[in-house]
């Protein structure tokens, strides 16, 4: 996670608001969290914030990459 933060800092994009994310719900409309797509130079990194913690990240509007990556429940997916 720290490598991604450093990469975004070198690209000067760490404080940009995220544009690409999706809420994960199942067929019974149970929320399972939010999946964020963070673009780097050649690929995208996927970060999951599971329910119920995903609700707090949207309290102040659309979160920045820094807020997502520093969230204590954030999980990096491969």
C-alpha positions in Angstrom: 0.0 0.0 0.0 2.9 2.4 0.8 4.4 1.8 -2.7 1.1 2.9 -4.3 1.0 6.0 -2.1 4.6 6.9 -3.0 3.9 6.3 -6.7 0.8 8.6 -6.6 2.9 11.2 -4.8 5.5 11.2 -7.5 2.7 11.5 -10.1 1.3 14.4 -8.0 -2.1 12.7 -8.0 -2.4 11.6 -4.3 -4.9 14.4 -3.5 -7.2 13.9 -6.5 -10.7 12.7 -6.0 -11.4 9.2 -7.2 -13.5 8.9 -10.3 -13.9 5.2 -10.8 -15.6 3.1 -8.1 -18.5 0.6 -7.7 -20.6 -0.5 -4.8 -20.7 -4.2 -4.3 -24.1 -5.6 -3.6 -25.4 -9.2 -4.0 -28.7 -10.5 -5.4 -30.5 -9.9 -2.0 -29.4 -6.2 -2.1 -26.9 -6.7 0.8 -24.0 -4.2 0.6 -20.6 -5.8 0.8 -18.5 -2.6 0.4 -17.0 -0.4 -2.3 -14.3 -1.3 -4.9 -12.1 1.6 -6.0 -10.0 1.6 -9.1 -6.8 3.8 -8.7 -5.0 4.5 -12.0 -1.2 4.4 -12.1 1.0 4.9 -15.1 0.5 1.5 -16.9 -2.2 -0.2 -14.8 -5.0 0.2 -12.3 -4.9 -0.9 -8.7 -8.1 -2.2 -7.1 -8.8 -1.3 -3.4 -11.7 -2.7 -1.5 -13.2 -1.1 1.6 -15.7 -3.6 3.1 -19.1 -2.9 4.6 -20.0 -1.3 6.9 -16.8 0.8 6.8 -17.4 2.0 3.3 -20.1 4.4 4.5 -17.8 6.6 6.5 -15.5 7.3 3.6 -18.3 9.1 1.6 -19.4 11.4 4.5 -17.5 14.3 3.1 -18.3 13.7 -0.5 -16.1 11.7 -3.0 -12.9 10.6 -1.3 -9.4 11.3 -2.5 -6.9 8.6 -3.3 -5.1 9.4 -0.1 -8.2 8.9 2.0 -8.9 5.5 0.4 -5.3 4.2 0.7 -5.0 5.4 4.3 -8.3 3.9 5.4 -7.6 1.3 8.1 -9.9 -1.3 6.5 -8.7 -0.8 2.9 -7.6 -4.1 1.2 -5.4 -4.1 -1.9 -6.7 -6.7 -4.5 -4.6 -8.3 -7.2 
